[in-house]
């Protein structure tokens, strides 16, 4: 369990309203069940296991062997000055226990492979942490899509009911001769459209719920809308240069790319070390016995104890050019990783600037849509009054209703986008933490349905 996950678990132990920890609850489920994070965890564990594996090549290698042999040897021997052929027929047997030790004293390639494994482990950790932060953003985005879809269902239902009332009113006005049949036809057409929009909104809500379930592995998620009023704060610190500096120092993407460059550099050195000699300390001890039975001579037994130790120098002379080819290939990979690092630095800078501007623009956008809702509400009321006195038509009222609900949908979406941009900015700077999810949780808790009737606050 990482520091990020431990902090999340501790945060969930703090007593709080059920509506105030829904996002953290969903994230906790996602940590346990998201397949992308599980795949990143498996890749991390595999890479970390490579470090002791590579280090083991530098440590003493001890092997023990034992053998028992039984056999028969037959031979025909001709000796100078002896007439005829001597036929030998011997039964042989031998038993041996052998213990061998090998310790590397100088092996540059093995050393570089160990350093490469260390860099691969650092890259794997950065990849996992990056997947963890990506999961936090993905969960928040999926949950906000769910809340937005639920908002759209409420907006579509409210608009359908409002248009239905206008349709009934248009029919009554037509029956008493206060309006033309075109008003009824227009209201009917608009009502049919709202029915189709309602069906589409309900389908989108089902899709959004499925998307959350895909990440969390749970059947559903509680729909807890944002509160009517949320603080609209700009980036803190309010200097983009401060965020760029933090991103260059703490970005997980840059940390990952740096580790990949280091691993590629160690690989070049390991391949180049194929030209270098190696020096090993070797030692062997063995004990055993052997014997043979020769017809006419009898049994012969030999017992022995051996011990040998010394230095073994291996000098590569010629490998058909394969060693240098491997160096060239590794150098190409290193050049690739360096280019990717530079590209990652540029993309992190771009993403940081974009997210920073997104937060600033998000504040202005929410405020603008707040005023748009108020203005469209006023315009609708004026159109309804104008219809009563004959200064407006039913079409004017229908258009005003459509613009009001469109403004409410835009207002709702702008708040979700604003909060997501805050998370993306912190992620780009390598500062995304569990407290950021908790802060968003604190903004949840509005009663379902209030989004339609409310007037947004500044």
N, C-alpha and C positions, 0 to 999 in steps of 0.2 A: 504494500500500500504506500503510495507516494505521499509527500507532504500535502499536496493539493487535496488528495482524497481524505487524508486524516483530518485536515481542517474542515472539510465538508461534513464528515461524520460527527465531529465535535459540535459543529454549528447546529446540526439537526437534533442534538440532545438538549439544546436550550429550549425551554417551554415557549411556545408561540402559538398564535392563532393558526388554525388549520389552513386558512386561506393565505397565510403569509409565508408559507414554505412550500407551496406547490411546485414552484420551479426547481427548488433544491431537491425535492422528493423525486421529481422526474429525472433530474440529473443523476441522482444516486442510482436509480433503476438503470439508467443508460450506462453508467460505469460498470455495472454488473453484466449487462446484456448486449451492449452495442458490439456488433461484429467487427467494425473497423478498429475500435480500441482494443478488442481482444487480439486481432491480427497484429497490431502494433506491439502489444505486450509479448506475443509469441516471438516476433522478430527481435525484440529487445533481449529477451531471455537467451535466445540462440546466439546473438552477438556477444553477450556478456560471458557465455560459456566458452567462447573462443579465447578469452584472455588466459585463464588457467591452462587451457590446452596448449597454447603457444608457449607459455612460461615453462610448462613441463618439459619441453624440448631442451631447456637450458639446465635442468636439474639432473642429478645422477640417475642413470638408467641401470637398473639391476634386473638381471634375468637368471632364472634357475632352470636347469634341464636335467633330466634323468633318462637313462635308457637301459634296456636289457636286450641283448642280442643273443640269438641261438642260430647256429649254422653248421654247414658241412662244406669242407673244401677238399677237392680231389685235384691232384696234379700229377703229371708225368715229367720226371726230371731226368735230363741227360747230363752226365758230368764228364768232363774231359779225362781221358785215361781210364774210364770205367766202362766196361762193356755192358751193353743193354740199357734199358730204361727202368728207372726206379719209380714205382707208382706210390704216391702218398695219398692217404685217405684219413682226414682229420675231422673230428667233431669239435667245433669251437663254441665258446660262450664268453660274454663279457657283460659287466655291469658298471655303470658310471653315474656319479652325481657331479654336476658342474655348476658353479656360480660365477657369473660374469658381471663386471662393473664397467660402465663407461660414463665419464664425466667430461662435458665439453669445456675446454679451456679457452678456445677462441673459435667462434662461429658467428661471423657478422650477420649472415643471412638469418639465423635463428633469432638473434637479438632484434633485428629489424622486424621480423614477423611478430615478435612479442609486442613491440611498440605499435605496429600496425593493428594488432588485435585490441590494444588499449584505445587507439583512435576509433576503431570500429565500435567499441563499446560506448564511447562518448557520443558517437553519431547515433547509435541506437537509443540511448537515453534521450537525446534531443528529439529524435523522431517520435518517441513515445510521449514525451511531454507536449510536443506540438500536437499530436493526435488528441491528447487529453484536453488541451485548450480549444482545439477545433471542435471537439465534442461539446464543450460548454457553449460555444457559439451556435453549433448546429441545433442543440437542444433548445436554446433560447429562440432561435429563428423558427424552428418547427412549432414551438409552443405559441409564439406570437402569431404565426400563420393560423394556428387553431383559433386563437382569440379573435383574430381579424375575420376569420371565416364565420365565427359565431356572431360577431358584430354585423357582418353583412346579412346573415339570416334575419337578424332582428330588424335591420334597416329595410330589407326587402319586404318583410312581413308588414312593417309599419306603413311602407309606401303602398303596398297592395291594398291594405285596409283604407288608407286615405283616398286612393283612387277609386276604390269601390264606393266610398261615400260620395265622391264627386259624380260617379256614374249614376247613382240613385238620385242625386240632386238634379242632374241634367235631365233625367227621364221625367221627373216631376215638373221641372220648369218647361219642358217641351209639351207635357200634357196640358198645361194651363196657358200655353202660347207665349211664354216668356223667353224662349230660346229656340234656335233652329235645330233641325234633326242632325245637322253636322256636329253640333256639340255632343249629342248622345253618341254619335259614331266615333268621334275623337276620343271620348272618355272610354268607350268600349274597347277601342284599339289599344289605348294606354293600359287599361286593366288587363287585357290579354297579355300584353308585354310584361307586366309586373308578375303575372302568374308564372310565365316562363323564367323570369329572373329569380323568382322564389325557388323554383325547382333547381335551377343552376346553383344558387347559393347553398341549398341543402346538400347537393352533390359535392360541392367544394368543401363543405364542413366535414362530410364523411371522409373525403380524401385527406384532409388535414389531420383528422383523428388517426387515420391509418398511418400517416407519415410519422406521427409521434410514437405510435405503437411499434413501428419498425425499428426505431432507435432504442426504445426502452424495453421492448419485449413484453410490455404489459398490455392488458386488454384496452384500457382507455386512460384518459387523463381528465382531471377535474377542470372545468372551465371557470376560472376565477379572473374576471376582467380587471383591467387597470382601474385604479381609483379615479374619481372625477378630476381631481387635481393632482398633478405631479410636478415636482420642481424642474424647472428648465434652466439647467446650469451649463455654462460653456466649459471647454476643456480646462483642467487644472493640473499643471500650470497652463497659463494662457498664451504661451509662446510656442510656436511650432518648432523652433530650433531646439527647445528643451526636449520636446518629444522625439525629434530626430536623433538627438544625442543619446537619449535613453534607448531608442530602437537599435542604434549602432552597437550599443554595449550589451543589451539584454535580449535582443530578438532571438528566438529559438531557431528561426530559419537561418539566420547568419551563423549561429552557433553550430548548427548541423552542417552547413556548407564548410565552415572552418575545419570541423572534425573530418570531413570527407577529404579535404585537401591534405590534411596531416596524414591520413591513412594512405592516400595515393603517394605521398612523398616517401613514406616508409617502405612502400611497395617497390618504388624505384630503387631505393638503397638495398632492399633485400635481393632484388634481381641482379643488381650490380655486384653484390657480394658473391654471386656465383663465380666471379673471376678470382676470388680470394681463396687462400689455403685455409684449412681448418686444422685445429690441433685438439686432440682428445687424450685424456688420461684413461688408460684401459688396464684392467686387472682381471685375472682368471684364477680360480682355485678349483681343483677337481680331485676327486677320490674315486677309486674303482678297482676292479679286478678283472682279469681275463684268464682264460685257460683253454687248453686243447687236449684232446685225447687222440693219440696216434697208435694204430695197431702195431704191436711189436715193440713199442717204445714206452707207452703208458701215458699218464696224465701229467700235463705241465701247467702250473698255476703261477700267475703273476699278480701281485698287488702293488698299487702305486698311489702316491699323493703328489699332486702338482700345484705349484703356485707361480703365476707369471704376472708381472706388471711392468708398465712402461708408458711411453708416449707414442702416439700414432699421428703422423702428419700426412694430410691428404692435400695434394696440389693439383688443381684442375689444369690441364694442359690444352686440350682442344675438345670442343663439344659440337663440332660441326656448325658453329655460328648460332646455335640455338640460344645460348646465354645472352649474347648481345641483342638478338631479336626480342628476347623477353624484356630486356632493358628498354628497348625502343618502344615496345608496346606499353609498358608501364609509364614511360615518359609521356606518351600520348594521352593516357588516362589522367595523368597529373595536370597536363595542360587543359584538359576538359574540365577538371574540377576547379581549377583556378578561374577559368572563364565563368563557370557556373556560380562561383562565389561572388565575383564582381557583378554578375547579373542579379544575384539574390540581394546584394546590397542596394542596387538600384531599385529593384521591385519593392523592397521593404521601405525604402525612402518614399517611393510613390504611394504605396498603400498607407503609410503613416500620414502623409500630406492629405491624401484623399479622405481618410477617416477623420482627420482633424477638421478639415473643411466641412465634412459631413455633419459633425457635431454642431459646428457653428451654424451651418445652414439649417440643420434640423431644428434648432431653437427658433429661428426666424420662421421656418415653415409651419411649425406647430402654432405659433402666434398668428400667422397669416390665416391659417385654416380656422382658428378659433374665431377670428373676426368674420371670416367668410360664412361660418355657420350662423352667427348672430345676424349678419346682414341678410342672408337668405331667409332666415326665420321672419325677419321684419318684412322682407319683400313678399313672402307668402301671405302674411297677415294683411298686408296692403292689397294684394290681389283678391283675397277673399272678401274684404270690405268693398273693393271696387266692383266685384261681381254682383254684390247685393244691390248696389246703387246703379248698376248698368254701365259703369265706366271700364270694366274689364270683362273678358269673356271666360268661359270655362276652360278654354285652351290655355289662357294666361295662368290660371290657377294650377292647372296640371303641370305646366312648364315650371312654375315656381316650386311646386312640390318636388319635381324631379331634381331641380338644382339644389334644393335643401338637402335631400338625402345623399346626393352626390358629394356635397360639401362635408356632410357628416362622415361618409366613408373615407374621404381624403383626410379629414382630421384624425380619425381613428388610426389610419395607416401611418400618418406622419409621426404619431407618438411612438409607435412600435419601431419605426425606422430610426428615430432619434436615439432610443435606448440601445438598439443594435449597433449603431455607429459608435456609441461610447464603448461597448465591449470590443468592437473591432479595433478601435484606437488603442486600447490597452493591450490587446493581443499583439498588434503590430509592434508595440514598444516592449513586449515581453513582460507586461505587468498584470495580465489578467489573472485574477485570483478568486477564490470562493466567496470572498466578501462582496465581490461585484454581483454575483448571483443573489446573495442575501439582500443587497441593497435594492435589487429589482423586485425580489419577493416582498419587500416592505411596501412596494407600490401597488401590490395586488390586493383586492378585497372589495371592489365595488359590487353592488348587487346586480345580478344579471337583469338585463332589460333597461337599466338606467342609462345606457349609452344612447338610446334613441331619444329619450325625453329631455336629457340634460342640456344645458347651455354650457359649453366648455369654458373653463376658467383660464385666466391669463397665467 
